[in-house]
Amino acid sequence: MSKLLLKLYDLSISSFSCKVRIILDHKGIDWVSVPPPDGYGSDAYRAIVPAGTIPAIDQDGFRLSDSEAIAEYINDTVVTPPMLPVDARMRANAREISRFHDSRLEPLLRGCFAHVAPQARDMAVVRGHFSLFERRLTHLLRMVNPSPLLFGEQLTIADCGFVPSFVLVRKLLDVFKLQINIPHIIAEYETALMAHPSVSAHGSAYQTTVDAWIASKFV
Ligand SMILES: N[C@@H](CCC(=O)N[C@@H](CS)C(=O)NCC(=O)O)C(=O)O
């Protein structure tokens, strides 16, 4: 990988960006955070990153969006430490779990964001999202066998998306005064993941950011 500083278009509140920040630091890559000009989705940002989403990277003029695409690119170009299992089937399973997280779990949490402000809250919608989230955790449970992380001691791409989501699910349940059943095996995985040396500082920083974001919805 080029020695030039990698530019990461991100915002501290962005969960998909949090996943990429963990991967960059675990790989020991020097990077600098750049907010998307005029915000994500803006014309100014789309002129740089057509999808308009964060995270995106710019490395020496090579631009790439989508956290999974970025994660795989980083893992392919900076091979140590590896962030996918060696075995082809296990690699495929890691990708399966990562995409399950990104497409089936995370969007349900995101769907609650608009309801954090009390005046904009529709608890029927929120309950619906958490009920489906709870059901999908039982599907996840059938896909994984954490020991203590998803693929043993090795931190993989598949683990990293769960870091911001574990923070969000706890904080959102607190805001909405709801409880869901988080299966014991998943809760144990959460504890091991959040304690990982490449994760803990990112988890704490993300908690602080989410706390401030939630507080801003109550003024
Ligand atoms: N699949 C994309 C999703 C990224 C995403 O939705 N990012 C949010 C911020 S966390 C965003 O840019 N939203 C703006 C939009 O969808 O236009 C990824 O993994 O990077």
The ligand as an ORCA input file, in Angstrom:
! r2SCAN-3c Opt
* xyz 0 1
  N     -23.276      0.200      2.792
  C     -22.639      1.443      3.111
  C     -23.581      2.276      3.958
  C     -22.958      3.550      4.454
  C     -23.980      4.484      5.001
  O     -25.206      4.284      4.891
  N     -23.486      5.530      5.592
  C     -24.368      6.548      6.099
  C     -23.729      7.230      7.291
  S     -23.322      6.091      8.600
  C     -24.546      7.543      5.007
  O     -23.603      7.922      4.344
  N     -25.779      7.957      4.770
  C     -26.056      8.935      3.765
  C     -26.857      8.425      2.626
  O     -27.286      7.259      2.669
  O     -27.030      9.181      1.663
  C     -21.324      1.178      3.859
  O     -21.176      0.089      4.419
  O     -20.447      2.040      3.820
*
